[in-house]
Amino acid sequence: MDETVNYLTEAIEKRKVTHVITANPIMIMSAVEDSHYSAMIRRADLIVPDGAGVVWAAKHVGNPVAERVTGFDLMHRLFQQGESRKWKAYLLGTSQEIIEAAAEKLHLQYPQVRIVGYRNGFFGPEQDEEVVEAIREAAPDLLFVARGADTQEPWIVKFKKKLDVPLIMGVGGSFDVVSGKLKRAPVIFQKLRLEWFYRLLQEPKRYKRMLVLPKFVVKVLRDKENVTKPRPTP
């Protein structure tokens, strides 16, 4: 985490556009099964191991990482960095009610970071240019995006050059937790690597997405020797 924060702080200060993907097993399996999704992920500037399953898999195949770097914690660490540097942030995604509540909570927690804009994530391709232009005009240092799994990263990849924001990161359900709609898993669940199960208890409708987790485990165990080998891109 510290290495990630230091790297991104330097990139932000240099105004270098950096797209961060917080990778979890569900995203990785999507990349395994969809070559175009895989190519899209590879266009990110930095990929960090968000899910406990990713940390386990990396260790299992002999290429361990130091620790999890969750999107939720990384977002807060960057806000902490922004306090002394007077950074500006823009929040995009989820419902209007949740994004407003998240913006208010983050403003109260990090008053020196200016929230220069926020909007919900319910817009279609016909509004993309309008949204991009609004973000460009706000000129944030940090852009956090929380949209559906199928649109979040592809949207960032498609528009990151036009957006011209130093830090762009998809944060999934983080705004739900920040706003208070959902509770983050207690520390005991985090230590037991059962954060996904706690999330499932709060949102049972996610069970279909969770069905991919056993497939991920089997894939890592069965293909141990090939897990870290590069795959051809389309």
BALOBA-1460 file (C-alpha; in Angstrom, 3 decimals):
// residues 234
<rec num="1" residu="m" x="0.000" y="0.000" z="0.000"/>
<rec num="2" residu="d" x="2.722" y="2.469" z="0.947"/>
<rec num="3" residu="e" x="4.581" y="1.831" z="-2.320"/>
<rec num="4" residu="t" x="1.368" y="2.357" z="-4.276"/>
<rec num="5" residu="v" x="0.511" y="5.600" z="-2.476"/>
<rec num="6" residu="n" x="4.034" y="6.977" z="-2.956"/>
<rec num="7" residu="y" x="4.058" y="6.059" z="-6.637"/>
<rec num="8" residu="l" x="0.654" y="7.618" z="-7.273"/>
<rec num="9" residu="t" x="1.409" y="10.750" z="-5.253"/>
<rec num="10" residu="e" x="4.442" y="11.402" z="-7.418"/>
<rec num="11" residu="a" x="2.461" y="10.745" z="-10.608"/>
<rec num="12" residu="i" x="-0.329" y="13.099" z="-9.501"/>
<rec num="13" residu="e" x="2.100" y="15.853" z="-8.605"/>
<rec num="14" residu="k" x="3.659" y="15.503" z="-12.065"/>
<rec num="15" residu="r" x="0.155" y="15.653" z="-13.632"/>
<rec num="16" residu="k" x="0.795" y="12.296" z="-15.286"/>
<rec num="17" residu="v" x="-2.470" y="10.567" z="-16.261"/>
<rec num="18" residu="t" x="-2.568" y="7.261" z="-14.389"/>
<rec num="19" residu="h" x="-5.419" y="4.760" z="-14.623"/>
<rec num="20" residu="v" x="-5.460" y="2.372" z="-11.656"/>
<rec num="21" residu="i" x="-7.335" y="-0.926" z="-11.729"/>
<rec num="22" residu="t" x="-8.056" y="-2.635" z="-8.420"/>
<rec num="23" residu="a" x="-8.128" y="-6.243" z="-9.558"/>
<rec num="24" residu="n" x="-10.255" y="-8.907" z="-7.912"/>
<rec num="25" residu="p" x="-10.937" y="-12.536" z="-8.941"/>
<rec num="26" residu="i" x="-14.189" y="-11.620" z="-10.707"/>
<rec num="27" residu="m" x="-12.404" y="-9.117" z="-12.956"/>
<rec num="28" residu="i" x="-9.565" y="-11.544" z="-13.598"/>
<rec num="29" residu="m" x="-11.935" y="-14.315" z="-14.642"/>
<rec num="30" residu="s" x="-13.711" y="-11.869" z="-16.957"/>
<rec num="31" residu="a" x="-10.329" y="-11.188" z="-18.549"/>
<rec num="32" residu="v" x="-9.596" y="-14.912" z="-18.854"/>
<rec num="33" residu="e" x="-12.904" y="-15.527" z="-20.607"/>
<rec num="34" residu="d" x="-13.019" y="-12.351" z="-22.730"/>
<rec num="35" residu="s" x="-9.921" y="-11.388" z="-24.715"/>
<rec num="36" residu="h" x="-11.201" y="-7.853" z="-25.312"/>
<rec num="37" residu="y" x="-11.747" y="-7.311" z="-21.578"/>
<rec num="38" residu="s" x="-8.239" y="-8.682" z="-21.014"/>
<rec num="39" residu="a" x="-6.783" y="-6.231" z="-23.533"/>
<rec num="40" residu="m" x="-8.672" y="-3.389" z="-21.873"/>
<rec num="41" residu="i" x="-7.250" y="-4.258" z="-18.448"/>
<rec num="42" residu="r" x="-3.735" y="-4.382" z="-19.861"/>
<rec num="43" residu="r" x="-4.103" y="-0.780" z="-20.995"/>
<rec num="44" residu="a" x="-4.262" y="0.337" z="-17.353"/>
<rec num="45" residu="d" x="-1.197" y="2.106" z="-16.000"/>
<rec num="46" residu="l" x="-1.219" y="0.293" z="-12.668"/>
<rec num="47" residu="i" x="-2.989" y="-2.846" z="-11.461"/>
<rec num="48" residu="v" x="-3.145" y="-3.540" z="-7.727"/>
<rec num="49" residu="p" x="-4.309" y="-6.708" z="-5.917"/>
<rec num="50" residu="d" x="-7.649" y="-5.742" z="-4.411"/>
<rec num="51" residu="g" x="-9.135" y="-9.143" z="-3.619"/>
<rec num="52" residu="a" x="-7.769" y="-11.576" z="-1.023"/>
<rec num="53" residu="g" x="-8.087" y="-14.256" z="-3.699"/>
<rec num="54" residu="v" x="-5.595" y="-12.413" z="-5.888"/>
<rec num="55" residu="v" x="-3.060" y="-12.296" z="-3.034"/>
<rec num="56" residu="w" x="-3.570" y="-16.011" z="-2.397"/>
<rec num="57" residu="a" x="-3.219" y="-16.852" z="-6.096"/>
<rec num="58" residu="a" x="-0.029" y="-14.806" z="-6.464"/>
<rec num="59" residu="k" x="1.531" y="-16.636" z="-3.519"/>
<rec num="60" residu="h" x="0.326" y="-20.026" z="-4.726"/>
<rec num="61" residu="v" x="1.986" y="-19.658" z="-8.129"/>
<rec num="62" residu="g" x="5.261" y="-18.422" z="-6.629"/>
<rec num="63" residu="n" x="4.981" y="-14.738" z="-7.508"/>
<rec num="64" residu="p" x="3.771" y="-13.257" z="-4.177"/>
<rec num="65" residu="v" x="2.702" y="-9.670" z="-3.537"/>
<rec num="66" residu="a" x="3.292" y="-7.876" z="-0.242"/>
<rec num="67" residu="e" x="-0.351" y="-7.307" z="0.690"/>
<rec num="68" residu="r" x="-3.825" y="-6.374" z="-0.526"/>
<rec num="69" residu="v" x="-4.256" y="-2.878" z="-1.878"/>
<rec num="70" residu="t" x="-8.008" y="-2.406" z="-1.713"/>
<rec num="71" residu="g" x="-9.689" y="0.319" z="-3.712"/>
<rec num="72" residu="f" x="-11.552" y="1.541" z="-0.614"/>
<rec num="73" residu="d" x="-8.392" y="1.949" z="1.464"/>
<rec num="74" residu="l" x="-6.374" y="3.358" z="-1.433"/>
<rec num="75" residu="m" x="-9.026" y="5.997" z="-2.076"/>
<rec num="76" residu="h" x="-8.856" y="7.119" z="1.562"/>
<rec num="77" residu="r" x="-5.054" y="7.132" z="1.538"/>
<rec num="78" residu="l" x="-5.081" y="9.385" z="-1.532"/>
<rec num="79" residu="f" x="-7.558" y="11.730" z="0.146"/>
<rec num="80" residu="q" x="-5.159" y="11.858" z="3.105"/>
<rec num="81" residu="q" x="-2.322" y="12.778" z="0.759"/>
<rec num="82" residu="g" x="-4.532" y="15.394" z="-0.840"/>
<rec num="83" residu="e" x="-5.172" y="17.137" z="2.495"/>
<rec num="84" residu="s" x="-1.705" y="18.704" z="2.641"/>
<rec num="85" residu="r" x="-1.483" y="19.178" z="-1.115"/>
<rec num="86" residu="k" x="-4.895" y="20.830" z="-1.583"/>
<rec num="87" residu="w" x="-5.879" y="18.362" z="-4.278"/>
<rec num="88" residu="k" x="-9.271" y="18.464" z="-5.991"/>
<rec num="89" residu="a" x="-11.510" y="15.418" z="-6.441"/>
<rec num="90" residu="y" x="-14.444" y="14.453" z="-8.659"/>
<rec num="91" residu="l" x="-16.814" y="11.587" z="-7.830"/>
<rec num="92" residu="l" x="-18.692" y="9.767" z="-10.587"/>
<rec num="93" residu="g" x="-21.125" y="6.895" z="-10.363"/>
<rec num="94" residu="t" x="-23.809" y="5.035" z="-8.403"/>
<rec num="95" residu="s" x="-27.138" y="6.749" z="-7.625"/>
<rec num="96" residu="q" x="-27.568" y="10.491" z="-7.096"/>
<rec num="97" residu="e" x="-28.560" y="9.973" z="-3.455"/>
<rec num="98" residu="i" x="-25.492" y="7.868" z="-2.673"/>
<rec num="99" residu="i" x="-23.001" y="10.042" z="-4.563"/>
<rec num="100" residu="e" x="-24.285" y="13.164" z="-2.792"/>
<rec num="101" residu="a" x="-24.001" y="11.485" z="0.610"/>
<rec num="102" residu="a" x="-20.508" y="10.182" z="-0.219"/>
<rec num="103" residu="a" x="-19.364" y="13.639" z="-1.345"/>
<rec num="104" residu="e" x="-20.630" y="15.170" z="1.901"/>
<rec num="105" residu="k" x="-18.959" y="12.522" z="4.080"/>
<rec num="106" residu="l" x="-15.631" y="12.820" z="2.254"/>
<rec num="107" residu="h" x="-15.755" y="16.625" z="2.490"/>
<rec num="108" residu="l" x="-16.290" y="16.428" z="6.258"/>
<rec num="109" residu="q" x="-13.526" y="13.855" z="6.671"/>
<rec num="110" residu="y" x="-11.014" y="15.572" z="4.360"/>
<rec num="111" residu="p" x="-11.953" y="19.283" z="4.351"/>
<rec num="112" residu="q" x="-8.742" y="20.370" z="2.622"/>
<rec num="113" residu="v" x="-9.537" y="18.252" z="-0.445"/>
<rec num="114" residu="r" x="-11.988" y="20.188" z="-2.579"/>
<rec num="115" residu="i" x="-14.810" y="18.128" z="-4.114"/>
<rec num="116" residu="v" x="-15.111" y="19.999" z="-7.403"/>
<rec num="117" residu="g" x="-17.926" y="17.884" z="-8.778"/>
<rec num="118" residu="y" x="-19.994" y="14.734" z="-8.579"/>
<rec num="119" residu="r" x="-22.740" y="13.079" z="-10.563"/>
<rec num="120" residu="n" x="-24.528" y="9.739" z="-10.709"/>
<rec num="121" residu="g" x="-23.438" y="6.964" z="-13.029"/>
<rec num="122" residu="f" x="-26.754" y="6.524" z="-14.805"/>
<rec num="123" residu="f" x="-25.950" y="7.915" z="-18.222"/>
<rec num="124" residu="g" x="-25.667" y="6.343" z="-21.638"/>
<rec num="125" residu="p" x="-23.212" y="6.699" z="-24.511"/>
<rec num="126" residu="e" x="-25.118" y="9.721" z="-25.842"/>
<rec num="127" residu="q" x="-24.137" y="11.640" z="-22.685"/>
<rec num="128" residu="d" x="-20.513" y="10.523" z="-22.500"/>
<rec num="129" residu="e" x="-19.094" y="13.656" z="-24.111"/>
<rec num="130" residu="e" x="-21.150" y="15.898" z="-21.828"/>
<rec num="131" residu="v" x="-19.876" y="14.071" z="-18.738"/>
<rec num="132" residu="v" x="-16.272" y="14.123" z="-19.936"/>
<rec num="133" residu="e" x="-16.447" y="17.845" z="-20.650"/>
<rec num="134" residu="a" x="-17.899" y="18.574" z="-17.198"/>
<rec num="135" residu="i" x="-14.999" y="16.697" z="-15.589"/>
<rec num="136" residu="r" x="-12.431" y="18.450" z="-17.776"/>
<rec num="137" residu="e" x="-13.845" y="21.847" z="-16.798"/>
<rec num="138" residu="a" x="-13.690" y="20.933" z="-13.101"/>
<rec num="139" residu="a" x="-9.988" y="19.975" z="-13.568"/>
<rec num="140" residu="p" x="-9.701" y="17.551" z="-10.636"/>
<rec num="141" residu="d" x="-6.501" y="15.841" z="-9.517"/>
<rec num="142" residu="l" x="-8.443" y="12.709" z="-8.536"/>
<rec num="143" residu="l" x="-11.333" y="11.042" z="-10.359"/>
<rec num="144" residu="f" x="-13.067" y="8.107" z="-8.686"/>
<rec num="145" residu="v" x="-15.546" y="6.145" z="-10.790"/>
<rec num="146" residu="a" x="-18.179" y="3.707" z="-9.502"/>
<rec num="147" residu="r" x="-20.260" y="2.255" z="-12.311"/>
<rec num="148" residu="g" x="-21.410" y="-1.243" z="-13.269"/>
<rec num="149" residu="a" x="-18.780" y="-3.946" z="-13.680"/>
<rec num="150" residu="d" x="-19.337" y="-3.988" z="-17.461"/>
<rec num="151" residu="t" x="-18.983" y="-0.231" z="-17.943"/>
<rec num="152" residu="q" x="-16.625" y="1.089" z="-15.254"/>
<rec num="153" residu="e" x="-13.170" y="0.171" z="-16.576"/>
<rec num="154" residu="p" x="-14.083" y="0.198" z="-20.300"/>
<rec num="155" residu="w" x="-15.458" y="3.737" z="-19.884"/>
<rec num="156" residu="i" x="-12.290" y="4.898" z="-18.151"/>
<rec num="157" residu="v" x="-10.046" y="3.333" z="-20.789"/>
<rec num="158" residu="k" x="-12.071" y="4.889" z="-23.602"/>
<rec num="159" residu="f" x="-11.999" y="8.428" z="-22.205"/>
<rec num="160" residu="k" x="-8.906" y="8.678" z="-20.010"/>
<rec num="161" residu="k" x="-6.918" y="10.723" z="-22.537"/>
<rec num="162" residu="k" x="-9.768" y="13.169" z="-23.039"/>
<rec num="163" residu="l" x="-10.400" y="13.399" z="-19.298"/>
<rec num="164" residu="d" x="-6.763" y="14.368" z="-18.674"/>
<rec num="165" residu="v" x="-7.027" y="13.723" z="-14.915"/>
<rec num="166" residu="p" x="-3.801" y="12.684" z="-13.128"/>
<rec num="167" residu="l" x="-5.445" y="9.880" z="-11.130"/>
<rec num="168" residu="i" x="-8.398" y="7.886" z="-12.459"/>
<rec num="169" residu="m" x="-9.560" y="4.872" z="-10.480"/>
<rec num="170" residu="g" x="-12.604" y="2.643" z="-10.476"/>
<rec num="171" residu="v" x="-13.843" y="2.103" z="-6.921"/>
<rec num="172" residu="g" x="-16.790" y="-0.269" z="-7.360"/>
<rec num="173" residu="g" x="-19.021" y="-0.213" z="-4.285"/>
<rec num="174" residu="s" x="-16.814" y="2.093" z="-2.206"/>
<rec num="175" residu="f" x="-19.272" y="4.998" z="-2.358"/>
<rec num="176" residu="d" x="-21.978" y="2.726" z="-0.914"/>
<rec num="177" residu="v" x="-19.783" y="2.222" z="2.157"/>
<rec num="178" residu="v" x="-18.607" y="5.844" z="2.384"/>
<rec num="179" residu="s" x="-22.196" y="7.092" z="2.182"/>
<rec num="180" residu="g" x="-23.327" y="4.747" z="4.935"/>
<rec num="181" residu="k" x="-25.663" y="2.688" z="2.749"/>
<rec num="182" residu="l" x="-23.536" y="-0.404" z="3.372"/>
<rec num="183" residu="k" x="-21.189" y="-1.315" z="6.198"/>
<rec num="184" residu="r" x="-17.665" y="-2.453" z="5.540"/>
<rec num="185" residu="a" x="-16.831" y="-5.940" z="6.708"/>
<rec num="186" residu="p" x="-15.575" y="-6.096" z="10.312"/>
<rec num="187" residu="v" x="-11.839" y="-6.628" z="10.762"/>
<rec num="188" residu="i" x="-12.350" y="-10.304" z="11.665"/>
<rec num="189" residu="f" x="-13.979" y="-10.912" z="8.260"/>
<rec num="190" residu="q" x="-11.122" y="-9.070" z="6.556"/>
<rec num="191" residu="k" x="-8.494" y="-11.139" z="8.388"/>
<rec num="192" residu="l" x="-10.302" y="-14.358" z="7.501"/>
<rec num="193" residu="r" x="-10.475" y="-13.192" z="3.882"/>
<rec num="194" residu="l" x="-14.273" y="-13.343" z="4.007"/>
<rec num="195" residu="e" x="-14.999" y="-9.748" z="3.088"/>
<rec num="196" residu="w" x="-16.777" y="-11.027" z="-0.041"/>
<rec num="197" residu="f" x="-19.080" y="-13.149" z="2.156"/>
<rec num="198" residu="y" x="-19.993" y="-10.190" z="4.368"/>
<rec num="199" residu="r" x="-20.800" y="-8.176" z="1.241"/>
<rec num="200" residu="l" x="-22.962" y="-11.036" z="0.007"/>
<rec num="201" residu="l" x="-24.903" y="-11.054" z="3.287"/>
<rec num="202" residu="q" x="-25.702" y="-7.370" z="2.756"/>
<rec num="203" residu="e" x="-26.465" y="-7.738" z="-0.953"/>
<rec num="204" residu="p" x="-27.794" y="-11.275" z="-1.650"/>
<rec num="205" residu="k" x="-28.503" y="-10.285" z="-5.258"/>
<rec num="206" residu="r" x="-24.730" y="-10.421" z="-5.858"/>
<rec num="207" residu="y" x="-24.717" y="-14.218" z="-5.532"/>
<rec num="208" residu="k" x="-24.543" y="-14.745" z="-9.306"/>
<rec num="209" residu="r" x="-21.326" y="-12.726" z="-9.505"/>
<rec num="210" residu="m" x="-19.892" y="-14.685" z="-6.585"/>
<rec num="211" residu="l" x="-20.343" y="-17.985" z="-8.427"/>
<rec num="212" residu="v" x="-17.180" y="-17.177" z="-10.364"/>
<rec num="213" residu="l" x="-15.015" y="-17.409" z="-7.222"/>
<rec num="214" residu="p" x="-14.848" y="-21.235" z="-7.131"/>
<rec num="215" residu="k" x="-13.982" y="-21.185" z="-10.846"/>
<rec num="216" residu="f" x="-11.124" y="-18.794" z="-10.064"/>
<rec num="217" residu="v" x="-9.759" y="-21.115" z="-7.365"/>
<rec num="218" residu="v" x="-9.976" y="-24.162" z="-9.613"/>
<rec num="219" residu="k" x="-8.310" y="-22.270" z="-12.466"/>
<rec num="220" residu="v" x="-5.366" y="-21.258" z="-10.249"/>
<rec num="221" residu="l" x="-4.948" y="-24.761" z="-8.812"/>
<rec num="222" residu="r" x="-5.268" y="-26.514" z="-12.166"/>
<rec num="223" residu="d" x="-3.176" y="-24.108" z="-14.259"/>
<rec num="224" residu="k" x="-0.566" y="-23.166" z="-11.661"/>
<rec num="225" residu="e" x="2.344" y="-23.348" z="-14.123"/>
<rec num="226" residu="n" x="0.616" y="-21.107" z="-16.688"/>
<rec num="227" residu="v" x="-1.082" y="-18.507" z="-14.488"/>
<rec num="228" residu="t" x="1.616" y="-15.853" z="-14.835"/>
<rec num="229" residu="k" x="2.538" y="-16.554" z="-18.454"/>
<rec num="230" residu="p" x="1.592" y="-13.727" z="-20.833"/>
<rec num="231" residu="r" x="-1.385" y="-14.344" z="-23.071"/>
<rec num="232" residu="p" x="-1.728" y="-13.055" z="-26.638"/>
<rec num="233" residu="t" x="-3.793" y="-9.898" z="-26.973"/>
<rec num="234" residu="p" x="-6.446" y="-9.498" z="-29.717"/>
